[in-house]
Amino acid sequence: MMRAHQPGQDVFRSVHPEDIDWQPFPAFPPPARLAVVVGQPTAPGPYVIRVKVPSGVKLMPHRHPEDRVYTVISGVFYIGVGEEFDEGKLEAHPPGAVVVLPGGTPHFHWAKSGEYVTQVTAIGPLGLEYLDPEDDPRNA
């Protein structure tokens, strides 16, 4: 039995590293970038994005409404769970690691040891809410 295709998934195609279109994302600190790989993150349905965070950049405590699966593509992905940024709660995940983050879980990231790239797989729409509105770049 055939199922309906998701948007943008009705033909065979591949996405190569040189095809990745890194863009600023209003909810991220200015140097961080996001690239849509598959799907439409702002719409209901599955999507795949990549997130690139330069060395030293922190994403303060926030949460997403959707369940997410992170795959570390490059660098070391430091993520901690909690409502306050706490370096002691950061866990380091090397390239190839997979991190499952249930929707609604408060967490934070830090590019502590250099730039990292993660790939996020989820079912949209994508959402991002900072616990402290003053940490949200959209409020600057």
C-alpha angles and dihedrals in degrees: 000000000000120000126208113265122245116246110287093009101091095098133047111258141144133219117220126196091256089056093060110112108205113203136175112259117210094223093054129077106269099259094052120092138203129202126192108224103172133001133003111290093196092058133065111272141061121318140175121208135169124220123202118194120184123227115290097014118132129201104206123221111308141143138219124216092219128073109250138199114203121199115192108229099177140350124020117301111214112196131167132188120227146078095265129051105256118171089202091064095054116115120200118227119189128212111297094028118131120213122193113207117185115219114266095028111137109228144151137210136210130188086217100159101028141302118333134191122204130183115219123203118190147132112261167268091080115226134182125185122178115217090222110044089210089067091057111101088206088069095054 
